[in-house]
């Protein structure tokens, strides 16, 4: 199993890439996305019930229905974020370790995890897909074709 990861500047581009990947047969439980909640840069939304797959007003609002596990977290040094997919579960247990700690748990090297955490901190959107080796190139292409930078496989 490999993880394809990429960084998007625009929410719509990330959502489009992940919708294409889902349409290509990758199950929702393998698709992750994490972003700062730019619109609600306080902890007021933390009391919302996000378990039904709808997040209001957040950076992942349009994609929140993509995965069953949606989480709103406050990460020290980053602030409020929203996360969907397997990364949400990893981050909820590793809030003190930040995004980098959650990525290390997914097999991403610590140095790259720190880099990706800084990208999210700067307002970019991180997407990751866990997949079999034979799908890596297709997923990376969907990321790149929709504007992702720093596309890597781990």
C-alpha positions as CSV (number, residue, x, y, z in Angstrom):
1,X,0.0,0.0,0.0
2,X,1.3,3.5,-0.9
3,X,0.2,7.0,-0.1
4,X,0.0,9.6,-2.8
5,X,0.0,13.1,-1.3
6,X,-0.3,16.6,-2.9
7,X,-0.8,20.2,-2.0
8,X,-3.5,22.4,-3.6
9,X,-3.9,26.2,-3.6
10,X,-7.6,26.1,-4.3
11,X,-10.3,24.2,-2.6
12,X,-12.2,23.6,-5.8
13,X,-9.2,22.0,-7.5
14,X,-8.7,19.7,-4.5
15,X,-12.3,18.7,-4.5
16,X,-12.4,18.1,-8.2
17,X,-9.3,15.8,-8.0
18,X,-10.7,13.8,-5.2
19,X,-14.1,13.4,-6.9
20,X,-12.3,12.1,-10.0
21,X,-10.3,9.7,-7.9
22,X,-13.5,8.5,-6.1
23,X,-15.2,8.1,-9.5
24,X,-12.2,6.0,-10.7
25,X,-13.0,3.4,-8.1
26,X,-11.0,4.5,-5.0
27,X,-13.1,4.0,-1.9
28,X,-13.9,6.9,0.4
29,X,-12.1,5.3,3.3
30,X,-8.8,5.7,1.4
31,X,-9.2,9.4,0.6
32,X,-8.1,12.2,3.0
33,X,-8.0,16.0,2.9
34,X,-7.0,18.5,5.5
35,X,-7.1,22.3,5.5
36,X,-7.3,25.3,7.8
37,X,-10.7,26.7,8.4
38,X,-10.1,30.1,7.0
39,X,-13.6,31.3,7.3
40,X,-14.0,30.5,10.9
41,X,-10.6,31.1,12.3
42,X,-11.8,30.6,15.9
43,X,-13.0,27.6,17.8
44,X,-16.7,28.5,17.6
45,X,-17.5,25.8,15.0
46,X,-15.8,23.1,17.2
47,X,-19.2,22.4,18.7
48,X,-20.8,21.5,15.4
49,X,-21.9,17.9,14.8
50,X,-19.7,17.0,11.9
51,X,-20.4,13.3,12.1
52,X,-23.2,13.4,9.5
53,X,-20.8,14.4,6.8
54,X,-21.7,18.1,6.5
55,X,-19.4,20.9,7.5
56,X,-20.7,24.4,7.2
57,X,-18.6,27.3,6.2
58,X,-15.3,25.5,6.5
59,X,-12.6,25.0,4.0
60,X,-13.8,21.5,3.2
61,X,-17.5,22.4,3.0
62,X,-18.0,21.1,-0.5
63,X,-16.1,17.9,0.1
64,X,-17.2,17.0,3.6
65,X,-19.7,14.5,2.3
66,X,-17.0,12.5,0.6
67,X,-16.0,10.6,3.7
68,X,-17.8,9.4,6.7
69,X,-15.2,10.7,9.2
70,X,-15.1,14.4,9.3
71,X,-13.3,16.1,12.1
72,X,-12.8,19.7,13.3
73,X,-9.7,20.1,15.4
74,X,-7.6,22.8,16.9
75,X,-4.0,22.0,16.1
76,X,-1.4,23.9,18.2
77,X,0.5,26.4,16.1
78,X,-2.0,26.1,13.2
79,X,-5.4,26.8,14.7
80,X,-8.7,25.3,13.6
81,X,-8.6,22.8,10.8
82,X,-11.1,20.4,9.2
83,X,-10.0,17.0,8.1
84,X,-11.8,14.2,6.2
85,X,-10.9,10.5,5.7
86,X,-8.2,8.4,7.4
87,X,-6.1,11.4,8.2
88,X,-8.9,12.8,10.4
89,X,-8.7,9.8,12.7
90,X,-4.9,10.0,12.9
91,X,-5.0,13.7,13.7
92,X,-7.7,13.4,16.4
93,X,-5.4,11.1,18.3
94,X,-2.3,13.2,17.6
95,X,-3.4,16.8,18.0
96,X,-0.4,17.5,20.1
97,X,1.9,16.2,17.4
98,X,0.2,18.3,14.8
99,X,-0.4,17.3,11.2
100,X,3.2,16.1,10.8
101,X,2.6,13.5,13.5
102,X,-0.6,12.3,11.8
103,X,1.3,12.0,8.5
104,X,4.1,10.0,10.1
105,X,1.5,7.5,11.2
106,X,0.5,7.2,7.5
107,X,4.1,6.4,6.5
108,X,5.1,9.9,5.5
109,X,8.7,10.8,6.6
110,X,8.9,13.3,9.4
111,X,10.7,15.9,7.3
112,X,8.0,15.8,4.6
113,X,5.3,15.7,7.3
114,X,6.7,19.0,8.7
115,X,6.8,20.5,5.2
116,X,3.2,19.5,4.5
117,X,2.1,20.9,7.9
118,X,3.7,24.2,7.1
119,X,1.8,24.2,3.7
120,X,-1.5,23.7,5.6
121,X,-0.5,26.4,8.1
122,X,0.0,28.8,5.2
123,X,-3.6,28.2,3.9
124,X,-3.0,25.4,1.4
125,X,-5.0,22.2,1.2
126,X,-3.4,18.8,1.7
127,X,-4.9,15.7,0.0
128,X,-3.7,12.1,0.4
129,X,-4.9,8.8,-1.1
130,X,-3.9,5.4,0.2
131,X,-3.8,3.0,-2.8
132,X,-2.3,-0.1,-4.4
133,X,0.9,0.3,-6.4
134,X,-0.9,-0.1,-9.7
135,X,-3.1,3.0,-9.1
136,X,-0.3,5.4,-7.9
137,X,0.3,7.0,-11.3
138,X,-3.4,7.5,-12.1
139,X,-3.9,9.2,-8.7
140,X,-0.8,11.4,-9.1
141,X,-2.1,12.4,-12.6
142,X,-5.5,13.4,-11.2
143,X,-3.7,15.5,-8.6
144,X,-1.4,17.2,-11.1
145,X,-4.1,17.7,-13.7
146,X,-6.1,19.6,-11.1
147,X,-3.3,21.9,-10.0
148,X,-1.6,20.1,-7.2
149,X,2.0,20.8,-6.4
150,X,4.5,18.7,-4.4
151,X,2.9,15.5,-5.5
152,X,4.7,12.6,-4.0
153,X,4.3,8.9,-3.3
154,X,5.3,7.3,0.0
